[in-house]
Amino acid sequence: MDILNTLSILITLAALFAYINYRYIKLPTTIGIMLISLIISACLIIAGKLGLESLFVYAETILSSIDFHQTLMNGMLSFLLFAGALHINLKDLAEQKWLVLSLATFGVVVSTFLIGGLTWLVLSAFGLHVSYIYCLLFGALISPTDPIAVMGILKQARAPKSLEVKIAGESLFNDGIGVVIFVVLLGIATGGAEPTVASVALLFVQEAVGGIVYGLLIGYVTFSMLRTVDNYQTEIMLTLALVMGGYALANTLHLSGPIAMVVAGLLIGNHGRQHAMSESTQMRLDNFWELI
């Protein structure tokens, strides 16, 4: 199936699920769409078991035409992180910086071992013998939280501002340490070289610190260009170029694209909003990235 048909089906389903959620379920949009997707997926599997294999096979054909690694890691993630960072107030974040840093580093490490250990125990209880290192790998994979879903829930729950900043800030910055843990565990699991403190530190500096510096650079270049124009179409295109081109170049340079997008989003969402955009552009930019 070609990419246009695949995208058409996915966008149509997303729109339909969003409509159903808004009218009847009334959960945050991202959570509601995910819930309906899970229900529909379960129904397709049940239909396949009951003999209605054509529906199941058609769904399987669509899914098999999508490279999920490329779609998520090299596509959707950059948009999600930039959109989330745009709405974080830098002053509020600075007030909670040490707690956010602790949660995004030590919190991810603790979560990795807790999830990995519990997964190993549960699987062992059911007689499924999976190596402990692969359970830890699973823990590293799912420990970094989704900032868009987190902020959607917090807004609907009307959580205190300080709590929203802490949790949203952590969810935006936890990818850097998550990548380092995952790569180290993957090397152990696949029989690669035994990691040393120096190699882990170097990987962290390259991914996380390099991503921060790179994000500041591309964010400042885009900010400088935004200051020289007052046309919302052009300004939205510049932010799109920042996300798509910036993330692609980060991958080429082996820097943390997620961290770079967060840093660039914070810069554009704060200094860019205050010094480089009219009120009309701010409104249109926010509406565009909220939809994205």
BELTAGI-V918232 format. One record per helix or strand of 2 or more residues. SS is the DSSP state (A for helix, B for strand). FROM is the first residue (numbers start at 1). TO is the last residue. If there is no record, write none. Layout:
[[SS FROM TO] [SS FROM TO]]
//
This chain:
[[A 3 25] [A 29 49] [A 53 64] [A 68 85] [A 90 95] [A 97 125] [A 132 143] [A 147 157] [A 161 173] [A 175 189] [A 197 227] [A 232 252] [A 257 275] [A 279 291]]
//
